[in-house]
Amino acid sequence: MSPLQIGELTLRNRIVMAPLTRARAGESRIANDLMAEYYSQRASAGLIISEATVISEQGIGWPDTPGIYSDEMADSWTRVVDAVHDRGGRIFLQLWHTGRASHSEFHDGELPVAPSAIAIEGGEVHTPTGKKPYEIPRALETDEIPGIVEDYRQAARRAMSAGFDGVEIHSANGYLLDEFLQAKSNHRTDRYGGSIENRYRLLGEVVDVVTTVWPADRVGVRLSPNGSYNGMGSSNYREQFTHAAQKLDAYDLAYLHIMDGTGFGFHELGPAMTLNDFREVYSGRLMGNVGYDKEAANAALASGAADLIAFGRPYISNPDLVERFANDWPLAETADMSLWYTPGAHGYTDFPTYTPAK
């Protein structure tokens, strides 16, 4: 439960609430009072990373998720940030573009965009009218890419205006930046494809522009080197993600968020990359995620492999996760998946804190 200093930002412990899509923003994609209550309930985390928040209309790919592409959206997030700060918490906004993991139903019949015209294999996408098969996306033209980079800059600016403590760039789980990063989904022949260096280029440009808005020590980046979610998994994953970490090491970021566990889907193309693999090439703060319990988290922190550990699903039904860990209290039962994305307070803000027996 030791604190962590990141530049001028003090985290009171090293437990992080991972970003969790909960789909409570409604069709307007505006943050609301219910979301403010939900996040403030979990403010004892050393850091909260918000649910993935789309940077543009083009980036939309999930019903009822929030946005940060208008001033009205930025203003709406202020109530969430203030509620967390009022309870002494810290919160970063996660910046999201879903890329090919979207559907034309979100885009007035226009296809979702991606580095290459390669569909996600198998599975279905959540749309406003139910699950639909993934479509073959439209490959972005080279001259469209600077506009997407600018969308990230504007989103970062709006996050600052809303009062967030920082931002996390979502480059994981088969969404747009991860799609550019990985050979499986990026078959481009321009300067954004064809080599490890070129596939990293878009992520690098996004980090460059976001760090013109925020100090680098208020910016995190999320990677999923082991993941198969949204059809990912490239044969040269070790080389690609090692290169990305080496490049990112130059920024002195707030943290590098590695989904090192395999419980969210594992591509099985070789040994899973570990935090120790990243520690060999990355000198800054590392955050582990996926499948950790209290004991595994303590071991990773004690060994120096991690500086922070993120917990996702346990935070759904345990708003007081920090207190439960600190006092060795039992965790609540895992929340039913049928409630994860449903409207309203049920399965969202109605999980009680632990009351010790007298």
GUVEXGU-514359 format. One record per atom (N, C-alpha, C, CB): residue in one letter; x, y, z. Coordinates in steps of 0.2 Angstrom, whole numbers, plus 5000, padded with zeros to 4 digits. Glycine has a CB too. Example, Ala and Ser with C-alpha at 12.3 -4.5 7.8 and 13.67 -1.06 7.14 Angstrom:
2
A506649725039 A506249785039 A506649845039 A505749785045 S506449895035 S506849955036 S506450005039 S507049975029 
END
This chain:
358
M500449945000 M500050005000 M500450065000 M499550005006 S501150064998 S501550114998 S501350164993 S502250094997 P501450234994 P501350284989 P501850284983 P501350354992 L501650314978 L502150314972 L502150394969 L501950274966 Q502650414968 Q502750484966 Q502950484958 Q503350524969 I502450514954 I502550524947 I502650594945 I502050484943 G503250624945 G503350694944 G503050724950 G502950714937 E502550774949 E502250814954 E501650774957 E502050884952 L501450724954 L500850684955 L500950624961 L500550654949 T500650634966 T500750584971 T500150534971 T500750614978 L500250464970 L499750414971 L499850384978 L499850364965 R499250384981 R499350364988 R499450284989 R498650374992 N499350244984 N499450174984 N499650154977 N498950134987 R499850094976 R500050064969 R499450024966 R500650024970 I498850024968 I498349994966 I497950034961 I497849964971 V497850014955 V497550054949 V496950014947 V498050054943 M496350064946 M495750034943 M495850034936 M495150074946 A495849974933 A495949974926 A495350004922 A496049904924 P495450024916 P494850044912 P494449994910 P495150074905 L493750004911 L493249954911 L492649984907 L492949934918 T492549954901 T491949984897 T491249964901 T491949954890 R490850014902 R490249994906 R489650024903 R490350024913 A489750064897 A489150084893 A488650114897 A488950024889 R488750164901 R488250204904 R488150274902 R488350204912 A488450294897 A488450364894 A487850374890 A489050384891 G487550324888 G486950334883 G487150354876 G486450394886 E486650374872 E486750384865 E487150454864 E486050384861 S487050494869 S487350564868 S488150554869 S487050614873 R488350504873 R489050494874 R489350544879 R489450484868 I488850574883 I489050624888 I489050594895 I488450684888 A489650604898 A489750584905 A489150614910 A490450604908 N488950574915 N488350594918 N488450584926 N487750554916 D487950604930 D487950594937 D488050524940 D487350624940 L487750474936 L487850404938 L488550384937 L487350364934 M488850404932 M489650394931 M490050424936 M489850414924 A489850484938 A490250524943 A490150484950 A489950594944 E489550454952 E489550414958 E489950354957 E488750394959 Y489950314952 Y490250254951 Y491050264952 Y490150224944 Y491350314948 Y492050324949 Y492250354956 Y492250374944 S491850394959 S491950414966 S491950364971 S491550474968 Q491550314970 Q491450254974 Q492150214975 Q490950204972 R492550224969 R493150184969 R493750224969 R493150144962 A493650284972 A494250334972 A494850324977 A493950404974 S494750264981 S495350254985 S495850214981 S495050204991 A495750194975 A496250174971 A496850224970 A496050154964 G497450204970 G497950254969 G497850294963 G498650214969 L497650254958 L497450294951 L496850254948 L498050294946 I496450294945 I495850264941 I496050284934 I495150294943 I495950234930 I496050244922 I495350244920 I496550194919 S495050294917 S494350294915 S494250234910 S494150364912 E493550224909 E493350184903 E493650214897 E492650174903 A493750164892 A493950194885 A493450244882 A494050134880 T493750304880 T493350364878 T493550384871 T493450414883 V493050384867 V493250394860 V493450464858 V492650374855 I493950474854 I494250534852 I493850564846 I494950524851 S493450534843 S493150564837 S492550514835 S493650564831 E492050544831 E491550504829 E491750444825 E491050544824 Q492250454821 Q492550394817 Q492850344822 Q493150424813 G493050364828 G493250314833 G492750264836 G493750344837 I492150284835 I491550254839 I491550174837 I490950284838 G491450134842 G491350064840 G491050024845 G492050034839 W490650054850 W490350024855 W489750064857 W490850004861 P489150034859 P488550074860 P488650104867 P487950034861 D488450174868 D488350204874 D489050214878 D487850164879 T489550214875 T490250234878 T490350304877 T490750194875 P490650334882 P490750404882 P491250434877 P491050434889 G491250494875 G491650534870 G492050584874 G491350554864 I492550614870 I492950674872 I493050714866 I493550654876 Y492650714861 Y492750754855 Y492350814854 Y492650704849 S492050834859 S491650904859 S491850934866 S490950894857 D491751004866 D491751044872 D491251024877 D491751114871 E490651004874 E490150984879 E490350914882 E489450974875 M490650874879 M490850814882 M491350824887 M491150764876 A491850864885 A492350884890 A492050914897 A492850934887 D491550964896 D491250994902 D490850934906 D490751044899 S490550884902 S490250834906 S490650794910 S489850794901 W491250784908 W491750744912 W492050784918 W492350724908 T491950844919 T492150884924 T491850854931 T491950954924 R491150834930 R490850814936 R491150754939 R490050804935 V491350704934 V491650644936 V492350654940 V491750594930 V492750704936 V493350714939 V493350744946 V493750764934 D492850794947 D492750834953 D492550784958 D492250884952 A492150734957 A491850684962 A492450644964 A491350644959 V492850624960 V493450584962 V493950624966 V493850554955 H494050684964 H494550724967 H494250744974 H494650794964 D493650754975 D493350764981 D493450714987 D492550774981 R493550654984 R493750594989 R494450584989 R493350534986 G494850624986 G495550614987 G495850574981 G495750594993 G495550554976 G495750514971 G496050544965 G495150474968 R496450504961 R496750534955 R496450494949 R497550524955 I496350524943 I496050494937 I496350514931 I495250504938 F496550464927 F496750484920 F496150464915 F497350434918 L496150494909 L495650474904 L495950434899 L495350544901 Q495650374897 Q495950334892 Q495650354885 Q495750264893 L496150374880 L495950394874 L495950334869 L496550444871 W495350334865 W495150274861 W494950284854 W494650234865 H495250244850 H494950244843 H494850174841 H495350284837 T494250144840 T494150074839 T494350044833 T493450054840 G494550084828 G494750054821 G494250004818 G495450024822 R494549954816 R494149904813 R493649864817 R494549854809 A493749874824 A493349844829 A492649884830 A493649834836 S492449904824 S491849944824 S491349914819 S491950014822 H490849954817 H490349924812 H490049984808 H489849884815 S489849974802 S489550034798 S488950064801 S489350004791 E488650024806 E488050044809 E488150104813 E487649994814 F488750114816 F488950174820 F489150234815 F489550154824 H489250224809 H489450274804 H489050284798 H490150254802 D488350284799 D487950304794 D488050264787 D487950374792 G488250204789 G488350154783 G489050154780 G487850174778 E489450194782 E490150194780 E490550144784 E490450264781 L491050114781 L491350054784 L491850084789 L491750024779 P491950054794 P492550074799 P493150074796 P492550024805 V493650104799 V494350114796 V494850074799 V494550194796 A495450064796 A495950024799 A496550034795 A495749944798 P497150004797 P497750014793 P497649974786 P498349984796 S497349914786 S497249884780 S496549854780 S497749824780 A496349834774 A495649804773 A495649734775 A495449814765 I495749714781 I495749654784 I495249644790 I496449634786 A494749604789 A494249594794 A494449554800 A493649564791 I494149574806 I494349534812 I494049464811 I493949564818 E494349414812 E494149344811 E493749314816 E494749294810 G493149294815 G492649264820 G492349324824 G493049214824 G491949304829 G491649344834 G491249394831 G492249384837 E490949444835 E490449484833 E490549554836 E489749464834 V490349604833 V490349674836 V489649694840 V490649724831 H489749724845 H489149754849 H488949814845 H489249774856 T488249814842 T488049874839 T487349904843 T487849864831 P487149954841 P486449984844 P485949934843 P486350044842 T485949894838 T485349844837 T485549774838 T485149854829 G486149764842 G486349694843 G486949674840 G485749644841 K487249614841 K487849594839 K487849584831 K488049534842 K488349604828 K488349594820 K489049564819 K488249664817 P489149524813 P489749504811 P490249564809 P489749454805 Y490849554810 Y491349604809 Y491349614801 Y492049594811 E491449674799 E491549694792 E492249704789 E491149754790 I492349694783 I493049714780 I493049784781 I493149684773 P493549814784 P493649884785 P493949924779 P494049904791 R493849984779 R494150024774 R494850044776 R493750094772 A495350034772 A496050054773 A496150124773 A496550014769 L496450154778 L496550234778 L497050254773 L496750254785 E496850304770 E497350334765 E497950374769 E497050384760 T498550374766 T499050404770 T498950474772 T499750404766 D498550514768 D498450584770 D497950594775 D498350624763 E497550534777 E497050544782 E497350534789 E496550484781 I497950504789 I498250494796 I498350554800 I498850444795 P498650604797 P498750664801 P498150694805 P499050724797 G497550684801 G496950704805 G496750664811 G496350704800 I496950604811 I496850554817 I497250574822 I496950484815 V497950594820 V498350614826 V498150684829 V499050624822 E497850724825 E497550784827 E496950774832 E497350834822 D496550724830 D496050704835 D496250684842 D495650644832 Y496850654842 Y497150634848 Y497350694852 Y497750584847 R497650744848 R497850804852 R497250844855 R498250854847 Q496750854851 Q496150884853 Q495850854859 Q495650894847 A495850784859 A495550744864 A495950754871 A495550674863 A496650754870 A497050764876 A496950834879 A497850754874 R496850884874 R496750954876 R496050954880 R496751004870 R495550924878 R494950924881 R494950894888 R494350894877 A495350834888 A495450804895 A495750844900 A495850734894 M496250884897 M496550934902 M496050984904 M497150974899 S495651014900 S495151064902 S494651034906 S494751084895 A494450964906 A494050934911 A494350924918 A493750874908 G494950934918 G495250924925 G495550864927 G494750944930 F495650814922 F495950754923 F496650764925 F495950704916 D496950714928 D497650714931 D498150694925 D497750664937 G497850664920 G498250644915 G497850604910 G498850604917 V498250574905 V497850534900 V498250464898 V497750574893 E497850414896 E498150354894 E498050344887 E497950294898 I498550324883 I498450314876 I498250234875 I499050334871 H497750224872 H497550154872 H497850124865 H496750144872 S498350084866 S498650054860 S498649974861 S499350084859 A498049954863 A498049874865 A497349854862 A498049874873 N497349784863 N496649754862 N496349754855 N496149774867 G496749764850 G496549764844 G496149824841 G496149704843 Y496249874845 Y495949944842 Y496449974838 Y495749984848 L496350034835 L496650064830 L497450064830 L496450134828 L497650094836 L498450094837 L498750034837 L498650144843 D498449984840 D498649914840 D498649884833 D498249874845 E498149894830 E498049874823 E498649894818 E497449894820 F498849954819 F499449984815 F500049954818 F499450064816 L500149934824 L500749914827 L500849844825 L500649914835 Q500349804824 Q500449724823 Q500449704815 Q499949694827 A500849664814 A500949644807 A500349604804 A501549594806 K499949574809 K499349534807 K498849574804 K499049494813 S498749634806 S498249684804 S498449744800 S497849714810 N499149744799 N499449804795 N499849774790 N499849844800 H499549774784 H499949754778 H500049814773 H499449704774 R500149874776 R500249934772 R500949934769 R500249994776 T501049974763 T501649974760 T501950054760 T501649954753 D501550094764 D501850164764 D502250174771 D501250214765 R502350234773 R502850244779 R502550214785 R502950314779 Y501850194785 Y501550164791 Y501550094791 Y500850194792 G501850054787 G501849984787 G502549954783 G501249964783 G502549894784 G503149854780 G503749844784 G503349894775 S503749874790 S504349854794 S504149874802 S504949904793 I504549844806 I504349854813 I504349934815 I504849814818 E504849964812 E504950034813 E504350074811 E505550064810 N504150054805 N503550094802 N502850074805 N503450074794 R502750014807 R502149994811 R502150034817 R502149924812 Y502650044820 Y502650084827 Y502550164825 Y503350084830 R502650184819 R502650254818 R501950294820 R502650264811 L501350264819 L500750304821 L500750314829 L500150264819 L500950254833 L500950264840 L501450314842 L501050194843 G501950314839 G502450374841 G502250444839 G503150354837 E501950444834 E501650514832 E501150534837 E501350514825 V500650494839 V500150504844 V500450524851 V499650444845 V500950484853 V501350504859 V501650574858 V501850454861 D501950584853 D502250654852 D501850704852 D502650654845 V501250704849 V500750754849 V500350764856 V500250744844 V500250704859 V499950714866 V500350744871 V499750644868 T501050734870 T501550764875 T501650834873 T502150714875 T501350864868 T501450934867 T500850964871 T501350954860 V500350924873 V499850954878 V499950944885 V499150924875 W500150874886 W500250854893 W501050844894 W499850794895 P501250854900 P501950834902 P501950764901 P502150854909 A502550734899 A502550664897 A502450624904 A503250644895 D502550644910 D502450614916 D501750614918 D502850634921 R501250644913 R500550634914 R500250594909 R500250704915 V500650554905 V500450514899 V500650444900 V500650544893 G500150404900 G500250324900 G500150294893 G499850294905 V500450244892 V500250204886 V500150134887 V500850204880 R499650104884 R499450034886 R499549994880 R498650034887 L499849934881 L500049884876 L499849814878 L500849884875 S499649774873 S499449704875 S499849654870 S498649694873 P500449644872 P500849594868 P500649524867 P501549604871 N500249504872 N500049434872 N499349424870 N500149404879 G499049474868 G498249464867 G498049444860 G497949534868 S497449404860 S497149384854 S496449424853 S497049314855 Y496349464858 Y495649494858 Y495649534851 Y495549544864 N495049534848 N494949574842 N495349544836 N494949644843 G495549484837 G495849444831 G496649464831 G495549464825 M496949484836 M497649504836 M498049444838 M497749554841 G498749454837 G499249404838 G499649404831 G498949334839 S500249424832 S500749434826 S501349384827 S500949504824 S501649354822 S502149304823 S502749334826 S502349274817 N502849404825 N503449434827 N503349484833 N503749484821 Y502849464837 Y502649504843 Y503149524847 Y502049464847 R503649474849 R504149494853 R504649554851 R504649434855 E504749544844 E505149604841 E504849664841 E505449584834 Q504149664839 Q503749724838 Q503649764845 Q503049704835 F503449724850 F503349754856 F503949774860 F502849714861 T504549734859 T505149764862 T505349824859 T505649704861 H505249834852 H505449894849 H505049954852 H505349884841 A504349944852 A503949994855 A504150014862 A503149964855 A504249964866 A504449984873 A505150024873 A504549924877 Q505650004869 Q506250044868 Q506150114866 Q506750004863 K505650124861 K505550194859 K505150234864 K505150184852 L504750204867 L504350234872 L504750254879 L503750194875 D505250214880 D505750224885 D506050294885 D506250174886 A506050324879 A506350394879 A505950454881 A506550404871 Y505350444883 Y504850494885 Y504850514892 Y504150484882 D505050464896 D504950464904 D504150474905 D505350524907 L503750424902 L503050424903 L502850414910 L502750374899 A502250434912 A501950414919 A502050344920 A501250434919 Y501850304915 Y501950224915 Y501850194909 Y501450194921 L502050134908 L501950094902 L501450034905 L502550064899 H500850034903 H500349984905 H500349924901 H499650024905 I500649864904 I500749804900 I500149754902 I501449774901 M499749734897 M499349674899 M499749614898 M498649684894 D500049594904 D500549544903 D500149474905 D501049554908 G499649474908 G499249414909 G498949384903 G498749424914 T498749324903 T498449294897 T497749274897 T498849234895 G497349304903 G496649284904 G496149324900 G496549294911 F496449374896 F495949404892 F496049384885 F496149484892 G496349324884 G496449294877 G497149294875 G496049334872 F497449234874 F498149234872 F498249204865 F498549184878 H498649234861 H498749214854 H499149144854 H499149264851 E499549124859 E499849064859 E500349054853 E499349004859 L500749104851 L501149104846 L501949094848 L501149174842 G501949094855 G502649084858 G502549104865 G503149134855 P503049104869 P502949114876 P502749184878 P503649114880 A502249194883 A501949254884 A502549304886 A501449254890 M502449364884 M502949414886 M502749434894 M502949484882 T503349444898 T503249464905 T503449534906 T503549414909 L503249554912 L503549614915 L504249624915 L503249634921 N504549564916 N505349564917 N505649564910 N505549494920 D505249544904 D505449554898 D505449634896 D505049514893 F504949664898 F504949734897 F505449774901 F504249764898 R505549754907 R506049784912 R506749784909 R506049744919 E506849734905 E507549734902 E507649794897 E507649664898 V507149814894 V507249874889 V506849934891 V506949844882 Y506449934896 Y506149994898 Y506350014905 Y505349984898 S506550074906 S506850094912 S506350134917 S507450144911 G505750154914 G505250194918 G504750144922 G504850234913 R504250174924 R503750144928 R503350094924 R503250194931 L503250034926 L502849984923 L502249964927 L503249914922 M501649954923 M501049934926 M500849864924 M500449984925 G500749814928 G500549754926 G499749744926 G500849694930 N499449704922 N498749694922 N498549624919 N498449754918 V497949604921 V497649544919 V497749484923 V497749524912 G497249464927 G497349404931 G497649404938 G497649354927 Y497849464940 Y498249474946 Y497749464952 Y498549544947 D497949434958 D497649444964 D498049474969 D497449374967 K497949484975 K498349524980 K499049494980 K497949524987 E499049424981 E499749394982 E500149404976 E499649324983 A499849394970 A500349404964 A500549474963 A499949374958 A500049524965 A500249594964 A500749614969 A499649634965 N500749584975 N501249604980 N501949574978 N501049574987 A501949514975 A502549484973 A502849524967 A502449414970 A502449544962 A502749584957 A502949654959 A502149594951 L502649684964 L502949744966 L503549734970 L502349784971 A503549684974 A504149674979 A504749654975 A503949614984 S504649624969 S505249604965 S505549654961 S505049544961 G505149714960 G505349764956 G505049754949 G506049774956 A504749704947 A504549694940 A503949744939 A504249624939 A503549764943 A503049814942 A503149874947 A502349784943 D502849934945 D502849984950 D502049994952 D503050054947 L501649974948 L500949974949 L500549914946 L500650044945 I500049894949 I499649834946 I498949864945 I499649774951 A498649844940 A497949864938 A497449804939 A497849894931 F496949824942 F496349774943 F495749794939 F496249764950 G495449754935 G494849764931 G494249744934 G494949744924 R494049674932 R493449644934 R493349654942 R493449574932 P493849634946 P493749644953 P493449714956 P494349634957 Y493549764952 Y493349834954 Y492549834952 Y493749884950 I492349794948 I491549804946 I491149794953 I491349754941 S491349734956 S490949724962 S491249734969 S490749644962 N491849764969 N492249784975 N492449854974 N492849734976 P491949904975 P492149974975 P492749994980 P491550024976 D492749954985 D493249964991 D493849914990 D492849964998 L494049904984 L494549844983 L495149864987 L494749844976 V495349924988 V495949944992 V495849924999 V496150024991 E495349945002 E495149935009 E495149855010 E494549965011 R494849815005 R494749745006 R495449715006 R494349715001 F495949735002 F496649715002 F496949725008 F496949734995 A496949795010 A497249815016 A497049775022 A497149895017 N496449755023 N496249725029 N496149655029 N495549765031 D496349625023 D496249555022 D495449535022 D496649515027 W495049575020 W494349565019 W494249525013 W493949625020 P493749485013 P493549445007 P493249485001 P493049385009 L493349464995 L493149504990 L492349474988 L493549484983 A491949524986 A491249504984 A491349454978 A490849574982 E490749424977 E490649384971 E490749414965 E490049344971 T491049384960 T491149424953 T490449444950 T491449374948 A490449504948 A489749524945 A489549484939 A489849604943 D488949474938 D488649434933 D488849474926 D487949424933 M489049444921 M489249474915 M488649514912 M489549434910 S488049484913 S487449514910 S487349584912 S486849474911 L487649604917 L487549674920 L488149724918 L487549674928 W488649694915 W489149744913 W489049804909 W489749704910 Y488549794904 Y488449844899 Y487749874899 Y488649824892 T487349854904 T486649874905 T486549944907 T486249824909 P486049974905 P485950044908 P485750044915 P485350074903 G485850104918 G485650114925 G486050094930 G484950074926 A485850104937 A486250094942 A486350014944 A485950124948 H485949974942 H485949904944 H486549874941 H485349864943 G486949844945 G487549814943 G488149864941 G487449774937 Y488049924944 Y488549974942 Y488750014948 Y488250024937 T488250044952 T488350084958 T488050054964 T488150154957 D487749994963 D487449964969 D487749914972 D486749944967 F488449904971 F488849854975 F489049884982 F489449834971 P488949854987 P489049884994 P489849874996 P488649844999 T490049915000 T490749905003 T490649855008 T490949975006 Y491249835010 Y491249775015 Y491149805022 Y491949745015 T490649765026 T490549785033 T490849735038 T489849805034 P491349745041 P491549685046 P491049665051 P492249715049 A491049605052 A490649575058 A490849605064 A490649495058 K490349625068 K490449645075 K490549595080 K489949695077 
END
